[in-house]
């Protein structure tokens, strides 16, 4: 299945801003984080199609998946 | 040296130094400005008349070595909202006031003639001087000239042309450590200062120091506190990308109000994002990390240079960039930085003014995305006080009334900032119930709804949002009294050592025995004091509502509407 993965802040360093990935059915959000060598401890927010999700959430064909480190402001 | 109240009467040009009344002694910052406004300002007075008072107060820990304690509060009845108002800023003035032994500066009355004045504070007291040279000047000229008259070590509070013309979006500028300015931004307090005919206030502590009752305990608590701040990952991201790191995540969540609140995502988000800004700053030899006051260990400010590598602006915030950017559909950071600089110089709130531009764009005054015309209007209309300049300078609601626009994003006449309350519902409760009109900083539910700090809450669900906003508004009122930057809250929400260390510092500073419960109670009592002032000024629960269009216009991508009932909102005050 095809999923668009988007990275933000320092997760982009040495990786990418946005990439379409071909993933096996049943791939979880957490598995993509692990494949990118991102430490799960550094992850602040995961969103699929603009909704928050968890590491365990299973991705679906056509999803837009965003991975953010722990960030804040205001 | 015991702290004193410095009082200035602009009607008869007299000054006095008074002992601190017993029931003000435990207050600082916002708690003190609100307590004094509630005690001394008639709630029904005209905000620009002689009966309003302008109060400045450093926080309880300002002027000490406590990390991030350099915030100043200013309070009055707001000419924008008609409610009580506290605006909060970094810069050097909180530390100067505290070291002067000034617990609060109260400015009351109003000159009967057309003369302008300045104030000069030293540990001996206040002098009032006539001012001619700087009238009509912007804040950067004022800071440069006043430093030449005194020294570059002094603190300066000043107004630009907008404050002189008493525009209800006018702010008060606070000199920062680099002789640039920060802003006591919201609610038009610059207009109140202008109504008192005061162009600037020079603060010279002359080497004074703040007394600490138990220096060893203070030092130990500050070490723990600073470590909690430095170690928190949000602090680290803030130092790298500034608050503007939020553009992309709020856009991704579908809550970035775009094109005068008609969409929740902005096509140009990447061009104005914190990531892009960081790269531009580094490329042009600016500084991504910069402190707005001495002792800040987070350093979310930055030095932004123009294309030629020359200084353009600093301390540009997410909400300002959102307002001039997504809300007006401007996707060029250099244009936004230019506008930020201009608005700082004119002395007018970036959020209110840019949201007013968004409404003006909808009203056909200028085209969406036309940043050149925005810049022209700022220079040729707002700074000059032309009729159009005054229409915009009096805020978003004023523009809506003038041009017959019904999609006007304000609560109690104050512009709603950078988070759409349909897609991020908790912040809508804060906008509706805040004692000061729409203001994200009053109860920053975004931390929990979007950023996953201090737990989590579904931003599209109503569940738990009233309680979340209430708890954060109570905590914020307390933090705003300490002189602490609100960004300590990220560490405080997640790190169990942070708040106890803050309480320990308060106890060591004053030789008292506060508990965490006392701090919560302080926050509650401040909110109730402010709410009582507003009630006496004529506000009711029906003012705690969002504009109608939020209920009737779904916002993409979630196509969410604002669906809290009035009864649900009103439960906010059940404490």
Boltz contact constraints between the chains, C-beta under 6 A:
constraints:
  - contact:
      token1: [A, 8]
      token2: [B, 248]
      max_distance: 6.0
  - contact:
      token1: [A, 9]
      token2: [B, 245]
      max_distance: 6.0
  - contact:
      token1: [A, 44]
      token2: [B, 452]
      max_distance: 6.0
  - contact:
      token1: [A, 45]
      token2: [B, 452]
      max_distance: 6.0
  - contact:
      token1: [A, 47]
      token2: [B, 252]
      max_distance: 6.0
  - contact:
      token1: [A, 50]
      token2: [B, 252]
      max_distance: 6.0
  - contact:
      token1: [A, 50]
      token2: [B, 253]
      max_distance: 6.0
  - contact:
      token1: [A, 50]
      token2: [B, 254]
      max_distance: 6.0
  - contact:
      token1: [A, 50]
      token2: [B, 557]
      max_distance: 6.0
  - contact:
      token1: [A, 66]
      token2: [B, 252]
      max_distance: 6.0
  - contact:
      token1: [A, 68]
      token2: [B, 249]
      max_distance: 6.0
  - contact:
      token1: [A, 70]
      token2: [B, 233]
      max_distance: 6.0
  - contact:
      token1: [A, 70]
      token2: [B, 234]
      max_distance: 6.0
  - contact:
      token1: [A, 71]
      token2: [B, 237]
      max_distance: 6.0
  - contact:
      token1: [A, 71]
      token2: [B, 245]
      max_distance: 6.0
  - contact:
      token1: [A, 72]
      token2: [B, 234]
      max_distance: 6.0
  - contact:
      token1: [A, 72]
      token2: [B, 451]
      max_distance: 6.0
  - contact:
      token1: [A, 72]
      token2: [B, 490]
      max_distance: 6.0
  - contact:
      token1: [A, 73]
      token2: [B, 243]
      max_distance: 6.0
  - contact:
      token1: [A, 73]
      token2: [B, 245]
      max_distance: 6.0
  - contact:
      token1: [A, 73]
      token2: [B, 246]
      max_distance: 6.0
  - contact:
      token1: [A, 73]
      token2: [B, 318]
      max_distance: 6.0
  - contact:
      token1: [A, 74]
      token2: [B, 444]
      max_distance: 6.0
